[in-house]
């Protein structure tokens, strides 16, 4: 005996097809909220990224000045120009007089990064040129630079970066989210 297979056909109700206006508006409102949240997060990320990049530039400047001083057995200074956001390295004599200016090509950190404070050997600087000396024996002046990423209304701890240069080793360290 052969079995007979039958198909059941569902009869579609004729009615409305698609989304209602209320459903479409709800989706648009939710998408708008998510988009505005994404813009806020992206803006905060860019602000912190600018400050982090400037902190890394300064840290690299310190590392390069230390390497120059040790490898060439001479005195060097890292120069930060707080007025123009510039930085470079000069070769100096023991008395601190510039022998060879701008041994490295001057660079600038982002105009959206503000220097909140600079201290070298305990002396605070607010503007002008800041000179940080590096010696052939691998030591340097102690320094602390606090940076703030700008570009928004409010600032969080994540917008601050501190670059510290330790005198005995002339090594720098970057602290994210702090004003040490």
C-alpha positions in Angstrom: 0.0 0.0 0.0 1.3 3.3 -0.9 1.0 6.1 1.5 -0.5 9.3 0.4 1.1 12.5 1.5 -1.0 15.6 1.6 0.2 19.1 1.9 -1.6 21.4 4.2 -2.0 24.8 2.8 -2.3 27.7 5.1 -4.5 30.3 3.8 -3.1 33.8 4.3 -5.4 36.4 5.7 -5.6 39.3 3.6 -4.7 42.2 5.8 -2.0 44.8 6.4 1.6 44.0 5.6 4.7 45.9 7.0 5.4 48.1 9.9 3.0 50.5 11.5 4.0 54.2 11.8 4.4 53.8 15.6 6.9 50.9 15.1 8.9 52.9 12.6 9.0 56.0 14.8 10.1 53.9 17.8 13.0 52.4 15.8 14.1 55.9 14.7 14.0 57.3 18.3 16.1 54.3 19.6 18.6 54.8 16.7 18.8 58.5 17.5 19.6 57.9 21.1 22.3 55.3 20.3 23.8 57.6 17.7 24.1 60.5 20.1 25.6 58.2 22.7 28.2 57.1 20.2 29.1 60.7 19.3 29.8 61.4 23.0 31.9 58.4 23.5 33.8 59.1 20.3 34.5 62.7 21.3 35.8 61.7 24.7 38.0 59.1 23.0 39.5 61.6 20.6 40.2 64.1 23.4 42.1 61.5 25.4 43.9 60.2 22.3 45.3 63.7 21.7 46.6 64.1 25.2 48.1 60.5 25.1 49.8 61.3 21.8 51.4 64.5 23.2 52.5 62.6 26.4 54.2 60.0 24.2 55.9 62.7 22.1 57.4 64.2 25.3 58.4 60.7 26.6 60.1 60.0 23.3 61.9 63.3 23.4 63.2 62.4 26.9 64.4 59.0 25.7 66.1 60.5 22.7 67.9 63.2 24.8 69.1 60.5 27.3 70.4 58.4 24.4 72.2 61.4 22.9 73.8 62.3 26.2 75.1 58.8 26.9 76.1 57.8 23.3 77.9 61.1 22.6 79.3 61.6 26.1 78.0 65.1 26.2 75.3 67.3 27.8 72.0 67.8 26.1 68.7 69.5 27.0 65.2 68.8 26.0 63.3 72.0 25.4 59.6 72.5 25.7 58.2 75.7 24.3 54.9 76.2 26.2 54.0 79.2 24.1 54.1 77.4 20.7 53.6 73.8 21.8 57.1 73.0 20.4 59.7 70.6 21.5 63.3 69.8 20.5 66.8 68.8 21.8 69.8 71.1 22.1 73.4 70.1 22.7 74.8 72.2 25.6 78.1 72.6 27.4 78.6 71.9 31.2 77.5 75.5 32.0 74.2 75.1 30.1 75.1 77.2 27.1 73.8 76.0 23.8 76.6 74.5 21.6 74.4 73.0 18.8 70.8 74.2 18.7 67.9 72.0 17.6 69.8 68.7 17.1 66.4 67.2 16.4 63.7 68.6 14.1 61.3 70.7 16.2 57.9 69.1 16.6 54.6 70.4 18.0 52.0 68.7 20.1 48.3 69.1 19.3 46.8 72.5 19.8 43.9 70.7 21.5 46.3 69.7 24.4 46.8 72.1 27.2 49.8 72.0 29.6 48.3 72.2 33.1 51.6 72.3 34.9 55.3 71.8 34.5 57.9 71.5 37.2 61.7 70.9 36.8 63.7 70.2 39.9 60.8 71.6 41.9 60.6 74.9 40.0 57.2 75.5 38.4 56.8 76.9 34.8 53.7 78.4 33.3 54.9 79.7 29.9 58.1 80.2 27.9 60.9 77.8 27.3 61.4 74.9 29.7 64.8 73.3 29.6 65.4 69.8 31.0 69.1 68.8 31.2 70.5 65.3 30.4 74.0 64.4 31.5 76.5 61.9 30.0 76.4 59.7 33.2 72.8 58.8 32.5 71.1 61.2 34.9 68.9 64.2 34.2 66.8 66.9 35.9 63.6 65.6 37.5 60.5 66.8 35.7 56.8 66.5 35.8 54.5 67.6 33.0 50.7 67.5 33.3 48.7 67.5 30.1 44.9 67.9 29.5 43.1 66.9 26.3 40.7 69.7 25.3 37.8 69.9 23.0 34.7 69.3 25.1 32.7 70.9 27.8 33.5 68.6 30.7 36.7 66.8 31.6 37.1 63.5 33.2 40.1 61.9 34.8 40.9 60.1 31.6 41.6 63.4 29.8 44.7 64.0 32.0 48.2 62.5 31.4 51.3 63.1 33.5 54.8 62.6 32.2 57.4 62.1 34.9 61.1 62.1 34.4 63.1 60.5 37.1 66.5 62.2 37.9 68.7 59.2 38.8 68.0 57.2 35.7 66.8 59.8 33.3 63.9 57.5 32.4 60.3 58.8 31.9 57.0 57.3 32.7 53.5 58.2 31.5 50.6 58.1 33.9 47.2 58.0 32.3 44.2 59.6 34.1 46.2 61.3 36.9 47.7 64.5 37.9 50.6 63.2 40.1 
